Amino acid sequence: MHYVYVIYDKILMKYYVGYSKDVVARFAEHKRGNVATTSKFKSLELVYMEGCISKKDAQRRERELKTGFGRGYIKKRIRN
């Protein structure tokens, strides 16, 4: 299984969408500041995650969630 995940920074009010086979280890990398894209995030929170059968499906879903529609979908899912 591969997973698509969303991290939110409460201070900067920004989302980051990524995918990984091991979300726990990947989120720990984000928290340590080892990922360039999120290194400036101050208050990280894993707010959403969904499983995909294959890496290709996870990559496709990640691209979908990075669109305007996808950002709206994430905000609605998190709010509820």
Secondary structure in CASP SS format (residue, H / E / C, confidence):
PFRMAT SS
TARGET T0000
AUTHOR 0000-0000-0000
METHOD secondary structure of the structure
MODEL  1
M C 1.00
H E 1.00
Y E 1.00
V E 1.00
Y E 1.00
V E 1.00
I E 1.00
Y E 1.00
D E 1.00
K C 1.00
I C 1.00
L C 1.00
M C 1.00
K E 1.00
Y E 1.00
Y E 1.00
V E 1.00
G E 1.00
Y E 1.00
S E 1.00
K C 1.00
D C 1.00
V H 1.00
V H 1.00
A H 1.00
R H 1.00
F H 1.00
A H 1.00
E H 1.00
H H 1.00
K H 1.00
R H 1.00
G C 1.00
N C 1.00
V C 1.00
A H 1.00
T H 1.00
T H 1.00
S C 1.00
K C 1.00
F C 1.00
K C 1.00
S C 1.00
L E 1.00
E E 1.00
L E 1.00
V E 1.00
Y E 1.00
M E 1.00
E E 1.00
G E 1.00
C E 1.00
I C 1.00
S C 1.00
K H 1.00
K H 1.00
D H 1.00
A H 1.00
Q H 1.00
R H 1.00
R H 1.00
E H 1.00
R H 1.00
E H 1.00
L H 1.00
K C 1.00
T C 1.00
G H 1.00
F H 1.00
G H 1.00
R H 1.00
G H 1.00
Y H 1.00
I H 1.00
K H 1.00
K H 1.00
R H 1.00
I H 1.00
R H 1.00
N C 1.00
END
